[in-house]
Amino acid sequence: MLDLSFLNGGRQAPPPQAPEDDYARYLAEHRAQHRRGEPMSRETFERYSLGSDWLGGLKDAARKVVQTCRLMVGIHDYEYYLAHMRERHPDAEPMSRAEFYRHCLEARFPSADGAGGGRCPC
């Protein structure tokens, strides 16, 4: 399967290999260690390997949970804003990070005079 022995020191990290090479190596190791057992199918191997697509889906779901939690406490996502601007408004100039956060603060805690930096929202 996945060789992590280089983490113990000494050896260089192996170059990344194509999934076909990983499956072929798995089959060879399985035949050498388990003479009678049935090896996993290619689909099952790809589903449970570290580089498979379900792991990417899990990372995407975790990213969305973090984004939701941040929005719940009032921290907006600048990278999401930039992606939205590129996708929906390609001709418009996006705000800088500082301008974006200032805009979000003003939207959430407007000052009395509208000039910004008003009283504490507590």
C-alpha positions in Angstrom: 0.0 0.0 0.0 1.4 3.4 0.9 5.1 3.5 1.9 5.6 6.0 4.7 8.9 4.7 5.9 10.7 7.8 4.6 9.1 9.7 7.6 11.4 7.8 10.0 14.4 9.6 8.5 17.1 8.8 6.0 15.2 8.0 2.8 14.0 10.5 0.4 10.2 10.7 -0.3 9.2 8.6 -3.2 7.9 10.5 -6.3 4.1 10.5 -6.7 2.9 7.6 -8.7 -0.2 7.2 -10.9 -3.1 5.3 -9.3 -2.6 2.5 -11.8 0.9 1.9 -10.4 -0.5 1.9 -6.8 -3.1 -0.7 -7.7 -0.6 -2.9 -9.5 1.7 -2.7 -6.5 -1.2 -3.6 -4.2 -2.0 -6.6 -6.3 1.6 -7.8 -6.3 1.9 -7.3 -2.5 -1.5 -9.1 -1.9 -0.5 -12.1 -4.0 2.8 -12.3 -2.1 1.3 -12.1 1.4 -2.1 -13.7 0.9 -1.9 -16.6 -1.5 -5.6 -17.7 -1.1 -7.4 -14.4 -0.4 -9.3 -12.4 -3.0 -7.8 -9.0 -3.7 -10.0 -5.8 -3.7 -11.4 -4.7 -7.0 -10.0 -1.5 -8.6 -13.1 0.5 -7.6 -12.8 -0.6 -4.0 -9.1 0.1 -3.9 -9.6 3.6 -5.3 -12.4 4.3 -2.8 -10.3 3.4 0.2 -6.9 4.7 -1.0 -5.6 8.0 0.4 -5.7 9.8 -2.9 -9.2 8.9 -3.9 -12.0 11.3 -4.8 -14.1 10.7 -1.7 -11.4 12.2 0.4 -11.6 15.4 -1.8 -15.3 15.4 -1.1 -14.7 15.1 2.6 -12.3 18.0 2.5 -14.8 20.1 0.6 -17.5 19.3 3.2 -15.1 20.3 6.0 -14.3 23.5 4.3 -18.0 24.4 4.0 -18.6 23.6 7.7 -15.7 25.9 8.7 -17.1 28.6 6.4 -20.6 28.2 8.0 -19.1 28.4 11.5 -17.2 31.5 10.6 -20.3 33.2 9.1 -22.2 32.3 12.3 -19.8 34.3 14.4 -19.5 37.2 11.9 -16.2 36.3 10.1 -16.8 36.6 6.3 -14.8 34.6 3.8 -12.7 36.8 1.5 -11.7 33.9 -0.8 -15.3 33.0 -1.3 -16.0 36.7 -2.2 -13.2 36.7 -4.7 -14.5 33.5 -6.4 -18.0 35.0 -6.5 -16.6 38.2 -8.1 -14.7 36.2 -10.7 -17.6 34.0 -11.6 -20.6 36.5 -11.4 -18.9 39.9 -12.0 -15.8 39.4 -14.1 -15.7 43.0 -15.3 -16.0 44.5 -11.7 -13.0 45.4 -9.6 -13.1 43.4 -6.3 -12.5 45.1 -3.0 -9.1 44.6 -1.2 -9.1 42.4 1.8 -9.1 45.4 4.2 -11.9 47.1 2.3 -13.9 43.8 2.3 -13.6 43.4 6.1 -14.4 47.1 6.7 -17.5 46.7 4.5 -18.6 43.6 6.5 -18.0 45.4 9.8 -20.0 48.4 8.7 -22.8 46.1 7.5 -23.0 44.3 10.8 -22.3 47.2 13.2 -23.3 50.4 11.5 -22.1 53.6 13.1 -24.6 56.4 14.0 -23.0 59.0 11.7 -22.2 56.5 8.9 -18.6 57.5 9.0 -17.4 54.2 10.5 -15.7 53.4 13.7 -18.8 54.2 15.8 -19.5 53.0 19.3 -18.9 49.6 20.6 -21.7 47.1 19.6 -21.9 45.6 23.1 
